[in-house]
Amino acid sequence: MDGFDLVSMEILVPVLIGMAALLLFRAMPRLMAGGVPLVAPSVLREHLDRGDDVLVVDVRTPGEYAGRHGHVPGALNLPLDQLGRRVEEAGPGLSAYADTPVFLICQTSSRAAHAARILKKAGFQQLAVVSGGMSAWRAQGHPTQHGDAA
């Protein structure tokens, strides 16, 4: 190899590694969701605007939910760290909601994707993770509500 090839390889390898890491980071919520689809915030907004019977579950902390950035109007706050326990406590009573469309949201998508796996195991059939979470919801200009957790 001449000097040019060595320099180009020294630059190319870190660039390729960085690109691979970025792709993995972007794909992580989809991988974590265990086959649950990621949907654009506009899909959730369409359901809400039509008045469809859907459940929006915000898995952020109560402080994030009620904080200055707000939450999706009408969303139920079930923090991820409590979700598994609350699903177990509800037990068979959840079967009545197994076919209800459930949209999961957090700040970016990662916690919602994890929550999707928990709810899928509990028997929920119609789950979707809001891609980009509240960050994307707000960036697209959708309405937010402020106040304490439901």
N, C-alpha and C positions, 0 to 999 in steps of 0.2 A: 504494500500500500504506500502511496506517496503521502505527503503532508496534507494535501487537500482532503483525501479520503478519510484520514484519521480525524481531522477537525470536523468534517461533516458528520461522522459517526458519533463524535462526542456531543454534538448538538442534537442529532436526530434521535438517539436513544432516549434522553430525558424528555424530549417532546412527545415521543410515542408513549412513554410510560405515563406522562401527564394526561394525555388524551384518553388512555385506557382507564385511568383513575376517574376522570371526569365522567366517562360513559358509565362506569360502575356506580358512581355516586348518583347519577341521574336515574339509573335503573333500580336502585335500592328499594324505594317504596313499592315498586311493582313486584319485585322479588319477595319482599316482606309480606305483601298482601295475600300470598298464598292462592293466587288465581282469582281474587276479587278484582273487578275492573276499576281502573282509575278513570274518573270522568271530569270534564272541564267544569269549572264553577258555573258556567252558563247553563249546563244541563240541570243542575240543582235549581238554579234560579227559574228556569222554565217550569219545573214541577211546582215550585212554590207559587209562581204567578198564576198557574192554572188552578191552584187550590187542591192539587192531588193529595191523597192521603199518604204522606211520607213522614218518616221520622228522621230528624237531623240530630245526630249525636256528636257533640263537641267533646273531644277527649283531652282537652287542655286542662291545666289546673284551674281551680276556681278564680284565682287571681288574674290569670290570662283571660279567662272567659268574661269576667266582669270589668276588666281593665280598660284602658283608654282606647284600645283598638277595637273593642267590642266583639260581638259574635253574630252569627246568622240569626235573624229574627225568628223566634220560636224554637231555637235549638235547645236540646236537653244537655246539660253539662254532666257527663259521667267521666271523670278523670281516669286516664289509662291505668294509673296505679291502683284504682279501686274497681275497675271494670270486672276483672275475673271473679273477685269476691262477690260483687253485686249480682253477677250472672248466676253464680252458685246459689246465693240466697234466694233468688227469684225462682230457681228450679223449674218445675213443670209449668208454672204460671207464664213462662215466656213463650210457650207453644202457641198461644193466641196471637203472638206478634211475628211468628216465624216467616210468614209470607208478606209482611209489611215491608215496602221498600225502605231501606235504611241507608242514609248518606252519612258517612263518617268524615269528620273534619278535625284538623288540629292546626298548628301554625303553618306547616309546610307540606306534610303528607306522611312523614315517617311514623309518628305515633298512631295516626289513623290507620295506617297499613297494619301495624301490629294489632290494633283493636279489631280489625277485620278478621284476622286469624282466630282471635278469641271468640268472636260472635259466630263465625262460620262453624267452629267446633260445637257451639251451643245450639246449632240447628237453624240459624237464620239463613234464608235462601236468597233474598234479594238485597245484597250488600253492594255498596259502591264507595270508593274513597275519592274525596274531592281533591283532584290533582292540584298541587300548589297550596292547598289549605287556605287559611284565612289571609295569608299574604297575597295569594292570587285573587281571592274573592274581593278584597279591598282594592287591589290594583285595577280590577276590571270595573270598579265603580258600583258594585252591588251594595245594597243597604246593609247597615249594621245596627245592632241594638246594643245598648249599654246597660249595665246594672248587674245585680247579684245573680249568682247561679240559681237555676231552677231546681 
